Amino acid sequence: MPWGGGGYIGRWLLFLLLLFGFILLMSLFRGCGSSSAGGNSDDEDEDSIQHQQERVVEFPDDIMNPVDDTVPIVPIDTTSGIRNDIPDPGPNLPSPDDNFLPPIDPDDIITDDENRQIVADQLNVILDDKSVNDETYRRWANEFKTLYPSDGYEVIFYDPLTRMLKIRVPADQRDNVMRNLPRQITDISFKIFPDGLQGLSVVKPNDPVFKYNEYSWYFAPIQAYDAWQITQGSPDIVVAIVDSYFDLNHVELNSDRIVKPFSIPRRTGNVAPVQGCDEVSFMHGSMVASQAIGNINNKCGAAGIAPKCKFMPISMGHQFTTMTILQGVLYAIYQGAQVINVSAGAMVNPLIAQLPIGDQIQIGKNTAKQEEDVWEYVTRLANERNVTIVWAAGNQNVYSGLDPSKRSNATIRVSALDHNLRKADFSNYGNYPQQDVEGSTISAPGVDIFGAMPNNDYNMGPGTSFSAPIVTGAVALMKSLSPSLSTEEIIKILQETGKPIKGDNTIGKLIQIKDALLRVKSEMANFDDIMRDHSKLNGLWQSSELLNKMIGLQPTGEVIRVYFDIKSPSDATCILYEVSGKKDYTTPVTIEWKNDRIVFHQQRGPYNPTTRESYIKSTYECTPDNERKLQCKQTNHDGYDRQVRPYYLRKVSQRTQE
């Protein structure tokens, strides 16, 4: 029988309408075999889109191509220039040709009793920083093989740059070795822990089509434009990005600001993506780096938050484990970075993610204690060197402290906000004062964040991966004004100047970069204010930088912090604090006021009554810089003409714990 009034014509019309709709639907997913800003979708449900589009809008030509294409590419040295092995490693350490992190065999990955994915037959060792030399590695390896002579036990990798080793043990003996070895090797201080699998903190989009209304929506809410009027960063501040790969020839990254690039798997300075790696690893590091330190005023793309700071790219490749992240962070610490961004971390079992928050917090307090202990140690190393670590909080909408690397309040954990400046639905969180936990230090936009992709391409992506570099850039700007800022002081300033998130106290406040910079500036000595009212010099002041201790013209390796405890406009005490020895050397100081400077005269060489040692007597002349900040230069009365860089004075309420 014919259909309704249309008869057979109606059938054909309906068929054609359905066919047109099907073709239209399929056209929406054209190119879905390409990559996305969010990552692979191997775990998607059977009836979901298996691959997302790389981009659903075309960026304007002025974003994709620089107007001025005559800017030369800065050649990047991909040789490391750093010794990766020790002379004569001996029979129980790998030879130089074999000393590389081995790739992980998927068959060796297991889920342990704490629901963590780990490498079944490997353990990591980190040696105490204060007791390591070349002989330490040989001695540790020899003692290990003496205790475990069987063929299944061996040191398969060691790294003098980060004081780490990796050992292979039989899978069924892993826990026994981890438990017993610290009691068996007692003459060398070390920590031992399993190698857990880690993931990039990037969101898998659940929609095949992204629609971007603006490319720079997030700069205004964080006060970036106003912050850049204060500073765009100092070349004296080094920002390390520990991530997957980097295209250092990209117009947003290529510059003479790049220092000490390093690839952990390659053991060279070649941090470029490898052919055939997954699409997230391919693009992730370049995007994160461009958001933190990308070039500004190059007539192309956007800009990083700290575009004038130096950039230390550290590639972990596309296989992330506890070991590779630790190596990246430790390399950055030992090679002189002041700020470290890590947009990666442990992936949480989905079953745990369904538990009530109270249960999640208890799991965070009671599991992965070896890794937690190691990260506490690394955080302490960083703080001793005045290095600030910034973590992406993670993207599973769980308590961030389930990841042992994100439990320390001495690091900065960054949550993500959406376009409405509310918690992004994927962002990890975790501020519960009643349970004495703080899993989110500060928040930043984390949806549709613009960044550089390899091959002079661009994309926009969601994730705390892209919130963290915003904060990393802000921390670098703060340290550009005052390099002596400790992580504790930075966190205090960020939280006091941040903007509360409406209706949600479980994540940190929205970062306000300009306000944070103004707070930092307010703590710096201003020459004009002090000259108008000499009493404003009263209080405790510290040098903005750590200074090298010298004997003659040679540095000793010791660093010192200078303090002035000023009681009145004419009376003060100068304190030289030796950081590693934790010793004070003091002397009375008189203050001379001149029209264009303030002069501090030490009455004698700073003296320590316990050691009965003293420094050479010095004079400090303090003059205004271009911004009228008080800048001091030291002259020792020992006849040597040293080139000492001036430093600033910053008012503090108490002594910094170096």
C-alpha positions as CSV (number, residue, x, y, z in Angstrom):
1,M,0.0,0.0,0.0
2,P,1.2,3.5,-0.7
3,W,2.2,5.8,2.2
4,G,-0.2,8.5,3.1
5,G,-1.0,11.2,0.6
6,G,2.4,10.9,-1.1
7,G,2.2,7.2,-2.1
8,Y,5.4,5.9,-3.5
9,I,6.6,9.4,-4.1
10,G,6.5,9.8,-0.3
11,R,8.7,6.8,0.2
12,W,11.3,8.2,-2.2
13,L,11.2,11.6,-0.6
14,L,11.7,10.0,2.9
15,F,14.5,7.8,1.6
16,L,16.3,10.8,0.0
17,L,15.8,12.8,3.2
18,L,17.4,10.1,5.3
19,L,20.2,9.6,2.8
20,F,21.0,13.4,2.9
21,G,20.9,13.4,6.7
22,F,23.3,10.4,6.8
23,I,25.7,12.1,4.4
24,L,25.5,15.3,6.4
25,L,26.2,13.5,9.6
26,M,29.2,11.7,8.1
27,S,30.6,15.0,6.8
28,L,30.8,16.2,10.4
29,F,33.3,13.4,11.2
30,R,35.5,13.8,8.1
31,G,39.1,13.5,9.1
32,C,38.3,11.8,12.4
33,G,41.3,9.5,12.0
34,S,43.6,12.5,12.9
35,S,44.8,13.6,16.3
36,S,43.1,15.7,18.9
37,A,44.2,18.0,21.6
38,G,42.8,15.6,24.1
39,G,44.5,12.3,23.2
40,N,43.8,8.8,22.1
41,S,40.4,7.2,22.6
42,D,41.3,3.5,22.9
43,D,39.2,3.3,26.0
44,E,36.1,4.8,24.5
45,D,32.8,2.9,24.6
46,E,32.1,0.6,21.6
47,D,29.5,3.0,20.0
48,S,31.5,6.2,20.5
49,I,33.7,8.1,18.1
50,Q,37.1,6.4,18.1
51,H,39.2,9.4,17.0
52,Q,38.5,13.0,17.4
53,Q,39.2,15.8,14.9
54,E,42.5,17.7,15.3
55,R,40.7,21.0,14.7
56,V,37.2,22.0,13.6
57,V,38.0,25.6,12.8
58,E,40.7,27.2,10.7
59,F,42.8,29.8,12.4
60,P,43.3,33.1,10.6
61,D,46.4,33.5,8.5
62,D,47.9,36.0,10.9
63,I,47.9,33.4,13.6
64,M,49.3,30.6,11.4
65,N,51.9,32.6,9.6
66,P,54.2,35.3,10.9
67,V,53.9,38.6,9.0
68,D,57.7,39.0,9.2
69,D,59.1,35.8,8.0
70,T,62.7,37.1,7.9
71,V,63.3,36.3,11.6
72,P,66.2,33.9,11.6
73,I,65.9,30.5,13.3
74,V,68.2,30.1,16.2
75,P,70.2,26.9,15.8
76,I,69.7,24.5,18.8
77,D,72.6,22.5,20.0
78,T,71.2,18.9,20.5
79,T,74.3,17.6,22.1
80,S,74.0,17.5,25.9
81,G,77.5,18.6,26.8
82,I,77.0,17.0,30.1
83,R,78.6,13.8,31.4
84,N,76.0,11.0,31.6
85,D,78.3,8.2,32.8
86,I,81.1,7.7,35.3
87,P,84.6,6.6,34.3
88,D,85.2,2.9,34.7
89,P,81.7,1.9,35.8
90,G,82.9,-1.6,36.8
91,P,81.3,-5.0,36.3
92,N,78.0,-4.3,38.0
93,L,77.0,-1.1,36.3
94,P,75.9,-0.8,32.6
95,S,78.7,0.1,30.1
96,P,78.4,3.6,28.6
97,D,77.0,2.1,25.4
98,D,74.2,0.3,27.3
99,N,73.4,2.9,29.9
100,F,69.9,3.9,28.7
101,L,66.5,3.6,30.2
102,P,65.0,0.4,28.7
103,P,61.6,0.7,27.0
104,I,58.7,-0.8,29.0
105,D,57.4,-4.1,27.9
106,P,53.5,-4.0,28.1
107,D,53.6,-7.6,29.3
108,D,55.6,-6.4,32.4
109,I,52.9,-4.0,33.6
110,I,50.8,-5.2,36.5
111,T,48.3,-3.7,38.9
112,D,49.6,-4.0,42.5
113,D,47.6,-4.4,45.7
114,E,47.1,-0.6,45.9
115,N,45.5,-0.6,42.4
116,R,48.5,1.1,40.8
117,Q,49.9,0.2,37.5
118,I,53.6,-0.6,38.0
119,V,56.5,-2.3,36.1
120,A,56.6,-5.8,37.7
121,D,60.3,-6.5,37.5
122,Q,61.9,-3.1,38.1
123,L,62.6,-0.9,41.1
124,N,64.0,2.6,41.3
125,V,66.7,3.9,43.6
126,I,67.5,7.5,44.4
127,L,70.8,8.3,46.3
128,D,71.1,10.9,48.9
129,D,72.2,14.1,47.3
130,K,74.8,14.9,50.0
131,S,76.8,11.7,49.8
132,V,77.1,10.9,46.1
133,N,80.3,10.7,44.0
134,D,81.4,8.3,41.2
135,E,82.5,5.7,43.7
136,T,79.1,5.7,45.3
137,Y,77.4,4.2,42.2
138,R,80.1,1.5,41.9
139,R,79.9,0.6,45.6
140,W,76.1,0.5,45.7
141,A,76.0,-1.8,42.6
142,N,78.7,-4.0,44.0
143,E,76.9,-4.4,47.3
144,F,73.6,-5.1,45.6
145,K,75.2,-7.9,43.5
146,T,76.9,-9.3,46.5
147,L,73.5,-9.6,48.2
148,Y,71.7,-10.8,45.1
149,P,74.2,-12.6,42.9
150,S,71.7,-14.5,40.7
151,D,71.2,-13.5,37.1
152,G,67.7,-12.1,37.6
153,Y,69.1,-9.2,39.7
154,E,71.0,-6.4,38.0
155,V,71.5,-2.6,37.7
156,I,70.1,-1.8,34.3
157,F,70.5,2.0,34.4
158,Y,72.2,4.7,36.4
159,D,72.2,8.5,36.0
160,P,74.8,10.8,37.6
161,L,72.8,13.8,36.6
162,T,69.9,12.9,38.9
163,R,71.5,10.5,41.4
164,M,69.2,7.6,40.3
165,L,69.5,4.0,39.4
166,K,67.1,1.4,38.1
167,I,67.4,-2.3,39.0
168,R,65.8,-5.4,37.6
169,V,64.6,-8.1,40.0
170,P,62.4,-11.2,39.6
171,A,58.7,-10.0,39.7
172,D,57.8,-12.3,42.5
173,Q,60.7,-10.9,44.7
174,R,60.1,-7.2,44.0
175,D,58.3,-6.4,47.3
176,N,60.8,-8.4,49.3
177,V,63.8,-6.6,47.7
178,M,62.1,-3.2,48.2
179,R,61.5,-4.0,51.9
180,N,64.8,-5.6,52.7
181,L,67.4,-3.7,50.7
182,P,67.4,-0.5,52.9
183,R,68.3,-2.8,55.9
184,Q,71.0,-4.6,53.9
185,I,72.8,-1.7,52.4
186,T,73.3,0.7,55.4
187,D,76.5,2.5,54.5
188,I,74.9,4.4,51.6
189,S,71.8,6.6,52.1
190,F,69.1,5.9,49.5
191,K,65.4,5.4,48.8
192,I,63.8,2.6,46.9
193,F,60.4,2.5,45.3
194,P,58.5,0.9,42.4
195,D,58.2,2.4,38.9
196,G,54.5,3.4,38.5
197,L,53.0,4.3,35.1
198,Q,52.1,7.9,34.7
199,G,50.0,9.9,32.2
200,L,49.8,13.3,30.7
201,S,47.3,15.6,32.4
202,V,45.2,16.3,29.3
203,V,41.5,15.7,28.8
204,K,40.0,13.3,26.3
205,P,37.3,15.3,24.6
206,N,33.9,13.5,24.6
207,D,32.6,15.5,21.6
208,P,34.0,15.1,18.1
209,V,33.6,18.7,17.3
210,F,35.1,21.6,19.2
211,K,33.7,25.1,18.6
212,Y,36.0,27.9,19.6
213,N,34.6,31.4,20.0
214,E,37.8,33.2,20.9
215,Y,41.4,32.2,21.1
216,S,42.6,34.4,23.9
217,W,39.6,34.4,26.3
218,Y,41.6,33.4,29.3
219,F,44.3,36.2,29.3
220,A,42.0,38.9,30.7
221,P,40.6,37.0,33.7
222,I,44.1,36.2,35.0
223,Q,45.2,39.9,34.5
224,A,47.9,38.9,32.0
225,Y,47.8,42.1,30.0
226,D,48.2,44.3,33.1
227,A,50.9,42.0,34.4
228,W,53.0,42.4,31.2
229,Q,53.0,46.2,31.9
230,I,55.0,45.3,35.1
231,T,57.3,42.7,33.7
232,Q,57.4,40.1,30.9
233,G,60.1,38.1,32.7
234,S,63.8,38.2,33.4
235,P,66.4,36.3,31.4
236,D,68.0,35.4,34.7
237,I,65.0,33.2,35.5
238,V,65.1,29.7,34.0
239,V,61.7,27.8,33.5
240,A,62.0,24.1,33.0
241,I,59.2,22.3,31.3
242,V,59.3,18.5,32.0
243,D,57.1,17.0,29.4
244,S,56.9,14.7,26.3
245,Y,58.6,16.3,23.2
246,F,59.3,19.8,21.9
247,D,59.6,21.4,18.5
248,L,62.3,24.0,19.2
249,N,62.1,25.3,15.7
250,H,58.5,26.4,16.2
251,V,58.2,30.2,15.8
252,E,56.7,30.4,19.4
253,L,59.6,28.5,21.0
254,N,62.7,29.1,18.9
255,S,64.9,31.7,20.5
256,D,68.3,32.3,22.2
257,R,66.4,31.8,25.5
258,I,66.7,28.0,25.3
259,V,69.2,26.5,27.8
260,K,70.4,23.0,28.5
261,P,67.7,21.0,26.5
262,F,67.8,17.4,27.5
263,S,66.1,14.2,26.4
264,I,65.9,11.5,29.1
265,P,65.5,8.5,26.8
266,R,68.0,9.8,24.2
267,R,70.5,11.2,26.8
268,T,71.2,14.1,24.4
269,G,69.8,17.6,23.8
270,N,67.5,16.3,21.0
271,V,64.0,16.8,22.4
272,A,62.1,16.6,19.1
273,P,59.2,14.2,18.6
274,V,59.9,10.7,17.3
275,Q,58.2,9.3,14.3
276,G,55.2,7.2,15.1
277,C,54.6,8.4,18.7
278,D,51.1,8.9,19.8
279,E,49.4,12.2,19.0
280,V,49.2,13.5,22.5
281,S,52.9,13.0,23.2
282,F,53.7,14.5,19.8
283,M,52.1,17.8,20.6
284,H,51.8,18.0,24.4
285,G,55.2,19.4,25.4
286,S,55.2,22.1,22.7
287,M,51.7,23.3,23.7
288,V,52.6,23.4,27.4
289,A,55.9,25.2,26.8
290,S,54.3,27.8,24.5
291,Q,51.7,28.6,27.1
292,A,54.3,29.2,29.8
293,I,57.2,30.9,28.0
294,G,56.2,31.3,24.3
295,N,57.6,34.2,22.3
296,I,55.8,37.6,22.4
297,N,55.6,40.4,19.7
298,N,56.7,38.0,16.9
299,K,53.6,38.8,14.8
300,C,52.4,35.2,15.0
301,G,50.3,33.1,17.4
302,A,49.8,34.1,21.0
303,A,52.3,34.4,23.8
304,G,53.4,32.6,26.9
305,I,52.8,34.2,30.3
306,A,56.6,34.7,30.9
307,P,57.9,35.3,27.4
308,K,61.2,36.8,28.4
309,C,62.4,34.1,30.8
310,K,64.8,31.4,29.8
311,F,63.4,28.0,28.8
312,M,64.9,24.6,29.7
313,P,63.1,21.9,27.7
314,I,63.3,18.4,29.3
315,S,61.8,15.6,27.2
316,M,60.5,12.4,28.8
317,G,59.5,10.9,25.5
318,H,56.2,9.1,25.2
319,Q,56.6,6.6,28.0
320,F,56.0,8.2,31.4
321,T,56.9,6.5,34.6
322,T,57.8,7.6,38.1
323,M,61.4,7.2,37.1
324,T,61.2,9.5,34.0
325,I,59.3,12.2,35.8
326,L,61.8,12.1,38.7
327,Q,64.7,12.3,36.3
328,G,63.2,15.3,34.6
329,V,62.5,17.1,37.8
330,L,65.9,16.3,39.3
331,Y,67.7,17.3,36.1
332,A,66.0,20.7,36.3
333,I,66.9,21.1,39.9
334,Y,70.5,20.2,39.5
335,Q,70.9,22.2,36.2
336,G,69.8,25.6,37.6
337,A,66.0,26.0,36.9
338,Q,64.1,28.3,39.3
339,V,60.6,27.1,38.2
340,I,59.6,23.6,37.0
341,N,56.4,22.7,35.3
342,V,55.1,19.1,35.3
343,S,51.8,18.6,33.5
344,A,51.7,14.9,34.1
345,G,50.9,12.5,36.9
346,A,49.5,9.1,38.0
347,M,46.2,7.9,36.6
348,V,43.6,6.8,39.2
349,N,41.7,3.6,39.0
350,P,38.2,4.5,37.8
351,L,36.7,2.4,40.6
352,I,38.5,4.7,43.2
353,A,37.1,7.7,41.4
354,Q,33.6,6.6,42.2
355,L,34.3,6.5,46.0
356,P,33.1,9.2,48.4
357,I,35.6,12.0,48.9
358,G,36.3,10.9,52.5
359,D,37.3,7.4,51.3
360,Q,39.5,9.0,48.6
361,I,41.3,11.1,51.1
362,Q,41.9,8.1,53.3
363,I,43.4,6.2,50.4
364,G,45.6,9.2,49.6
365,K,46.8,9.2,53.2
366,N,47.6,5.5,53.4
367,T,48.9,4.3,50.0
368,A,52.0,4.7,47.8
369,K,54.0,5.7,50.9
370,Q,57.4,5.0,49.3
371,E,56.7,7.3,46.3
372,E,55.3,9.9,48.7
373,D,58.5,9.7,50.7
374,V,60.6,10.1,47.5
375,W,58.6,13.1,46.4
376,E,58.9,14.7,49.8
377,Y,62.7,14.3,49.5
378,V,62.7,15.8,46.0
379,T,60.5,18.7,47.1
380,R,63.0,19.3,50.0
381,L,65.9,19.3,47.5
382,A,64.0,21.9,45.4
383,N,63.2,24.1,48.3
384,E,66.8,24.0,49.5
385,R,67.8,25.4,46.1
386,N,64.9,27.9,46.0
387,V,63.2,26.0,43.1
388,T,59.4,26.0,42.8
389,I,57.6,23.0,41.4
390,V,54.2,23.5,39.7
391,W,52.0,20.4,39.0
392,A,48.9,20.0,37.0
393,A,46.4,18.6,39.5
394,G,45.0,16.0,37.1
395,N,41.8,15.5,35.0
396,Q,39.8,12.7,36.6
397,N,37.5,14.8,38.9
398,V,39.0,13.1,42.0
399,Y,41.0,14.1,45.0
400,S,44.5,15.1,43.7
401,G,46.3,13.6,46.6
402,L,45.6,10.1,45.3
403,D,48.7,10.8,43.3
404,P,51.7,10.7,45.7
405,S,53.6,13.3,43.7
406,K,50.9,15.9,44.5
407,R,50.6,15.5,48.3
408,S,53.1,18.1,49.4
409,N,51.9,21.6,50.3
410,A,55.4,22.8,49.5
411,T,54.6,22.5,45.8
412,I,51.9,24.2,43.7
413,R,49.0,22.1,42.5
414,V,46.9,23.7,39.8
415,S,43.2,23.0,39.1
416,A,41.4,24.0,36.0
417,L,38.5,26.4,35.4
418,D,36.0,26.6,32.5
419,H,34.8,29.6,30.5
420,N,32.5,30.6,33.4
421,L,35.5,30.6,35.8
422,R,34.0,27.7,37.7
423,K,35.7,24.3,38.3
424,A,36.1,22.5,35.1
425,D,34.1,19.2,35.3
426,F,37.2,17.1,34.7
427,S,39.6,18.9,37.1
428,N,41.0,17.3,40.2
429,Y,40.4,19.1,43.5
430,G,40.9,18.5,47.2
431,N,40.7,21.4,49.7
432,Y,39.1,20.0,52.8
433,P,40.5,21.8,55.9
434,Q,38.4,19.8,58.2
435,Q,40.3,16.7,57.1
436,D,43.6,18.6,57.0
437,V,44.2,18.3,53.3
438,E,44.9,20.8,50.5
439,G,45.0,19.2,47.1
440,S,44.6,22.4,45.1
441,T,46.9,25.4,45.7
442,I,45.5,27.7,43.0
443,S,43.4,27.6,39.8
444,A,43.7,28.9,36.3
445,P,41.7,28.6,33.1
446,G,41.9,25.1,31.6
447,V,39.4,25.0,28.7
448,D,40.2,26.0,25.1
449,I,43.7,27.1,25.9
450,F,45.7,28.1,22.8
451,G,49.1,26.7,22.2
452,A,51.8,25.7,19.7
453,M,52.0,22.3,18.0
454,P,55.0,20.9,16.1
455,N,55.6,22.0,12.6
456,N,54.5,25.6,13.2
457,D,51.0,24.5,13.8
458,Y,48.6,25.5,16.6
459,N,45.7,24.0,18.5
460,M,43.5,24.6,21.5
461,G,43.0,22.1,24.3
462,P,41.4,21.4,27.7
463,G,43.1,20.1,30.8
464,T,45.0,21.0,33.9
465,S,48.0,20.3,31.7
466,F,47.3,23.8,30.2
467,S,46.3,25.4,33.5
468,A,49.6,24.6,35.1
469,P,51.9,26.5,32.6
470,I,49.8,29.6,33.2
471,V,50.7,29.5,36.8
472,T,54.3,28.5,36.0
473,G,54.6,31.6,33.9
474,A,53.2,33.7,36.7
475,V,55.6,32.2,39.2
476,A,58.5,33.0,36.8
477,L,57.3,36.7,36.6
478,M,57.2,36.9,40.4
479,K,60.7,35.5,40.6
480,S,61.8,37.9,37.9
481,L,61.0,40.7,40.3
482,S,62.3,39.0,43.4
483,P,64.5,35.8,42.8
484,S,64.7,35.1,46.5
485,L,61.0,34.3,46.8
486,S,60.5,30.9,48.4
487,T,57.8,28.5,47.3
488,E,56.1,29.1,50.6
489,E,56.1,32.9,50.1
490,I,54.9,32.5,46.5
491,I,52.0,30.3,47.6
492,K,51.0,32.8,50.3
493,I,51.0,35.7,47.8
494,L,49.0,33.7,45.1
495,Q,46.4,32.6,47.6
496,E,46.1,36.1,49.3
497,T,45.7,37.9,45.9
498,G,43.6,35.2,44.1
499,K,39.9,35.5,43.4
500,P,37.6,33.1,45.2
501,I,35.7,30.6,43.0
502,K,32.0,31.1,43.4
503,G,30.3,28.3,45.2
504,D,33.4,26.0,45.4
505,N,36.0,25.9,48.1
506,T,37.4,22.5,47.0
507,I,39.8,24.1,44.6
508,G,42.2,27.0,44.8
509,K,41.4,30.6,44.0
510,L,41.6,32.0,40.4
511,I,45.2,33.4,39.9
512,Q,45.4,37.2,39.6
513,I,48.9,37.8,38.2
514,K,49.0,41.6,38.3
515,D,47.9,41.7,41.9
516,A,50.5,39.1,42.8
517,L,53.2,41.1,41.1
518,L,52.1,44.3,42.8
519,R,52.4,42.5,46.2
520,V,55.9,41.3,45.3
521,K,56.8,44.9,44.3
522,S,55.4,46.3,47.6
523,E,57.9,44.1,49.5
524,M,60.8,45.5,47.6
525,A,62.7,48.5,49.0
526,N,61.7,51.7,47.2
527,F,64.4,54.4,47.2
528,D,62.2,57.4,47.0
529,D,59.8,56.2,49.8
530,I,62.8,55.5,52.1
531,M,64.5,58.9,51.4
532,R,61.2,60.7,52.3
533,D,60.9,58.8,55.5
534,H,64.1,57.1,56.8
535,S,62.1,55.1,59.3
536,K,60.7,53.0,56.4
537,L,64.0,51.3,56.3
538,N,63.4,49.8,59.7
539,G,62.8,46.1,59.7
540,L,64.3,42.9,58.4
541,W,65.6,42.9,54.8
542,Q,67.2,40.1,52.8
543,S,69.1,40.0,49.5
544,S,66.9,39.1,46.6
545,E,69.5,36.5,45.5
546,L,71.8,33.9,46.9
547,L,75.4,35.1,46.6
548,N,78.6,33.1,46.0
549,K,81.1,32.9,48.8
550,M,84.5,33.8,47.4
551,I,88.1,33.3,48.5
552,G,90.1,35.8,46.6
553,L,88.5,35.7,43.1
554,Q,87.6,32.0,43.3
555,P,84.1,30.8,44.3
556,T,84.1,28.1,47.0
557,G,80.8,26.5,46.0
558,E,79.1,27.8,49.2
559,V,76.2,30.3,48.8
560,I,75.2,32.9,51.3
561,R,72.2,35.1,51.9
562,V,72.7,38.7,53.2
563,Y,70.3,40.1,55.8
564,F,70.1,43.6,57.3
565,D,68.2,43.8,60.6
566,I,67.7,47.6,60.9
567,K,66.6,49.0,64.3
568,S,66.8,52.7,63.4
569,P,67.9,55.0,60.6
570,S,71.5,54.8,61.9
571,D,71.8,51.4,63.6
572,A,71.7,47.9,62.1
573,T,73.1,44.4,62.1
574,C,74.4,42.6,59.0
575,I,74.0,38.8,58.9
576,L,75.7,36.6,56.4
577,Y,74.0,33.2,56.4
578,E,75.9,30.2,54.9
579,V,73.2,28.0,53.4
580,S,74.7,24.5,53.4
581,G,76.4,25.0,56.7
582,K,73.4,26.8,58.2
583,K,75.7,29.2,60.0
584,D,75.3,32.9,60.8
585,Y,78.1,35.5,60.6
586,T,77.1,38.8,62.1
587,T,78.5,42.3,62.5
588,P,77.2,45.8,63.6
589,V,76.5,48.2,60.7
590,T,76.3,52.0,60.6
591,I,74.1,53.7,57.9
592,E,75.2,56.7,55.9
593,W,72.6,58.7,54.1
594,K,73.5,60.6,50.9
595,N,71.4,62.4,48.3
596,D,71.7,59.6,45.7
597,R,72.5,56.5,47.8
598,I,72.4,54.8,51.1
599,V,75.6,53.2,52.4
600,F,75.9,50.4,54.9
601,H,79.3,50.2,56.6
602,Q,80.2,47.0,58.4
603,Q,82.1,47.8,61.7
604,R,84.2,44.6,61.4
605,G,84.2,41.4,59.4
606,P,81.0,39.3,60.0
607,Y,81.9,36.7,62.7
608,N,80.7,33.4,63.9
609,P,81.5,32.8,67.7
610,T,81.1,29.0,67.4
611,T,83.6,28.4,64.5
612,R,85.6,31.6,65.4
613,E,85.8,32.4,61.7
614,S,85.0,35.7,60.1
615,Y,84.5,37.3,56.7
616,I,86.3,40.3,55.3
617,K,84.8,43.6,56.2
618,S,82.6,45.1,53.5
619,T,80.6,48.1,52.4
620,Y,77.2,48.0,50.7
621,E,76.2,50.9,48.5
622,C,72.4,51.0,47.7
623,T,71.2,53.1,44.8
624,P,67.9,53.3,42.8
625,D,67.4,51.4,39.6
626,N,65.3,52.6,36.7
627,E,62.1,51.7,38.6
628,R,63.5,53.3,41.8
629,K,63.9,50.0,43.5
630,L,66.8,49.9,46.0
631,Q,69.7,48.0,44.4
632,C,72.8,47.1,46.5
633,K,76.4,46.4,45.5
634,Q,78.9,45.0,47.9
635,T,82.6,45.9,48.0
636,N,85.0,43.9,50.2
637,H,87.9,45.6,51.8
638,D,90.5,43.0,50.7
639,G,91.9,44.7,47.6
640,Y,90.3,42.4,45.0
641,D,88.3,44.1,42.2
642,R,85.4,41.7,41.8
643,Q,82.5,42.0,39.3
644,V,79.6,41.6,41.7
645,R,76.2,41.9,40.2
646,P,73.9,44.2,42.3
647,Y,70.9,42.7,44.1
648,Y,67.7,44.0,45.6
649,L,66.6,44.2,49.2
650,R,63.2,42.7,50.1
651,K,61.4,43.2,53.3
652,V,60.5,39.9,55.1
653,S,58.8,39.2,58.4
654,Q,61.2,36.4,59.2
655,R,64.3,34.6,58.0
656,T,63.9,32.4,54.9
657,Q,64.5,28.7,55.5
658,E,66.9,27.9,52.7
